[in-house]
Amino acid sequence: MIRKPSAGDVSEPEWFKSSYSDSSSSSECVEVAAAPGAVLVRDSKHTQGPQLAFSEAQWATFVTYTSKP
């Protein structure tokens, strides 16, 4: 994944997309941000919409599961 720093308020999460996102359709992706004790996920098409929050352990399990061949 590639992190792109944002120039926003320090209290705002720093959102980023996977470097594997389809660049031909940049609006169809999820964004991820680290928060204290959690990983946040949102729809890149609706950045002001709802967000999901996962514990660090839940996120690690998800990433391990999705990265298996």
N, C-alpha and C positions, 0 to 999 in steps of 0.2 A: 504494500500500500504506500501511496505517496501522501505525505502531509503537506498541506499548503497553509502557512500561517495566515491568520486573519488579523486585520488591524482594528479589531473591535475592543470593547470593554474587557478588562482582565477577567471579570466574573463570567463572561460569556464563554460557553464551550467552544473549543476549536474544532470545527467540523471538517472532515475530509472524506474523499471517495477512494475506492480501491483503484489502483493503477490498472486493474483488469476491466474497468468499466468500458462499455462500448462507446468509443469516442464519436461514432457517427450519430449517436442519439444521446447526447450528454444529459438530457433531462430525465432519463429513465435509469435511476440509480438510487441506492440508499446511501446515506451519509452516516458516519460514525464519529463520536466524540467521547473523549475520556472525561469522566467526572469523578470527584472523590468517592471511591468505593463502588463505582458503577461504570458501565459502558452504555452510552446513549445511541439510539438508532432512530433515524427519521427518513422520510421520503423526500428526495431532492426536489421533486416537483411541488411540494407543499411544505416548505421550510418553516412556516409559521404554524403548521398543523401539529397533530399529536406526535409524541415521541415515546419510544419504548425504552425502558431502563432494565439492564441486566446486571447481575452481580459479576464481578471479575471471574469467578469460578464458572458461572453459566456461560459467559462469553468464551472462555478458554475451551470448554467442552464443545461448544458450537463450532468454533474455528477448527478444532482438531477433527471433528466429524466431517466438516465440509471440505477439508483439505486432503482427505483420503482419496487415493486413485480409484 
